[in-house]
Amino acid sequence: MVLREVTECNIETQFLKASEGPKFAFLSFVEAMSFLPPSVFWSFIFFLMLLAMGLSSAIGIMQGIITPLQDTFSFFRKHTKLLIVGVFLLMFVCGLFFTRPSGSYFIRLLSDYWIVFPIIVVVVFETMAVSWAYGARRFLADLTILLGHPISPIFGWLWPHLC
């Protein structure tokens, strides 16, 4: 009865389907480590690395939220621990949304559709800020100093007008 419902039973095809997205790092690592003799040691080191990367990302994100709030509002400078606990609890409650059974669907939806547009908007606004606030000519002069050779006149025209 089961074979009638299964259209394709090829392990390589199934592995390729499963190796898309965030699961790719785990699946490819397991396959690569299965060929090394002390695979348990390398697995332990790999997961310690993932833990360290996750913690460093979380600390960076927390600093990116806490520091501007403390710089803007003097109340938060006096009550730093309260701010840290408040931001942590807010992030924890928001993270609970992704631990539900539909959480992996929302993560995929975020990474496929909702991330691209904000990145484009941020890049456009950064380009406008540099061109208008700092000045395109001054920025191109700084680039000339940094690169050690003059910038092409085409780029000198494209930066303030096209961007």
C-alpha positions in Angstrom: 0.0 0.0 0.0 2.8 2.4 0.8 4.8 1.8 -2.4 1.7 2.8 -4.4 1.7 6.2 -2.8 5.5 6.8 -3.1 6.3 8.1 -6.5 10.0 8.2 -6.3 12.3 6.3 -4.0 15.8 7.6 -4.7 18.0 8.5 -1.7 20.1 11.0 -3.6 17.1 12.9 -4.8 15.7 12.9 -1.3 19.0 14.1 0.2 19.2 17.0 -2.3 15.6 18.0 -1.4 16.5 17.9 2.3 19.8 19.8 1.9 18.2 23.1 1.0 17.9 25.9 3.5 19.2 26.0 7.1 19.5 22.2 7.3 22.3 22.1 4.7 25.1 22.8 7.2 24.0 19.9 9.4 23.4 17.4 6.7 26.6 18.2 4.8 28.7 18.1 8.0 27.3 14.7 9.0 28.1 13.3 5.6 31.6 14.7 5.6 32.4 13.7 9.2 31.3 10.1 8.6 34.5 9.6 6.6 36.9 10.8 9.3 38.2 8.4 12.1 37.5 10.5 15.2 34.1 11.8 14.0 32.7 12.3 17.5 35.5 14.7 18.3 34.9 16.7 15.1 31.1 16.7 15.7 31.7 18.1 19.2 34.0 20.8 17.9 31.5 21.7 15.1 28.6 22.1 17.4 30.7 24.2 19.8 31.5 26.4 16.8 27.8 26.7 16.0 27.1 27.6 19.6 29.8 30.3 19.7 28.6 31.8 16.4 25.0 31.9 17.7 26.1 33.5 21.0 28.3 36.1 19.2 25.5 37.0 16.8 23.0 37.4 19.7 25.5 39.6 21.6 26.1 41.8 18.6 22.3 42.2 18.0 21.8 43.0 21.6 24.5 45.6 21.6 23.1 47.1 18.3 19.8 47.6 20.1 20.9 48.6 23.6 23.6 51.1 22.7 21.4 53.4 20.6 18.6 53.3 23.2 21.1 54.3 25.9 22.5 57.1 23.8 19.0 58.4 23.0 17.2 58.1 26.4 19.0 59.0 29.6 16.6 56.8 31.6 18.2 53.7 30.1 21.7 54.8 30.9 20.7 54.8 34.6 18.9 51.5 34.4 21.1 49.4 32.1 20.1 46.0 33.7 16.4 46.8 33.3 16.9 47.6 29.6 18.9 44.5 29.0 16.3 42.3 30.7 13.5 44.1 28.8 15.1 43.7 25.4 16.0 40.1 26.1 12.4 39.2 27.1 11.0 41.0 24.0 13.4 39.0 21.8 12.6 35.8 23.6 8.8 36.3 23.2 9.3 37.1 19.5 11.5 34.0 19.1 8.7 31.8 20.6 6.7 32.6 17.5 9.3 30.6 15.4 9.3 27.6 17.7 5.7 26.7 17.0 5.1 23.9 14.4 4.6 26.5 11.7 7.9 28.3 12.7 10.0 26.7 10.0 7.5 27.8 7.4 7.8 31.4 8.7 11.6 31.2 8.7 11.6 30.1 5.1 9.1 32.8 4.2 11.3 35.4 5.9 14.4 34.3 4.2 12.8 33.9 0.7 10.6 36.9 0.5 10.7 39.4 3.4 14.5 40.0 3.6 15.3 41.1 0.0 13.1 44.3 0.0 14.4 45.8 3.3 18.0 45.2 2.1 17.3 47.1 -1.1 15.6 49.9 0.8 18.5 50.2 3.2 21.1 50.2 0.4 19.2 52.9 -1.5 18.9 55.1 1.6 22.5 54.7 2.5 23.5 55.7 -1.0 21.3 58.8 -0.9 22.7 59.7 2.6 26.3 59.4 1.4 25.5 61.3 -1.8 23.5 64.1 -0.3 24.7 64.5 3.3 28.4 63.8 2.9 28.7 64.9 -0.7 29.4 62.7 -3.7 32.5 64.7 -4.7 34.0 64.5 -1.3 33.2 60.7 -1.2 34.9 60.2 -4.5 37.9 62.2 -3.4 38.1 59.9 -0.3 37.9 56.9 -2.5 40.7 58.2 -4.6 42.9 58.5 -1.5 41.9 55.1 -0.2 42.5 53.3 -3.5 45.6 55.2 -4.4 44.6 55.9 -8.0 42.0 58.3 -9.4 38.4 57.2 -9.9 37.1 56.9 -13.5 35.0 59.9 -14.6 32.2 57.5 -15.5 31.9 56.5 -11.8 32.2 60.1 -10.8 29.1 60.8 -12.9 27.2 57.6 -12.1 27.5 57.9 -8.3 25.6 61.2 -7.7 23.3 61.0 -10.7 22.3 57.4 -11.3 22.5 56.1 -7.8 
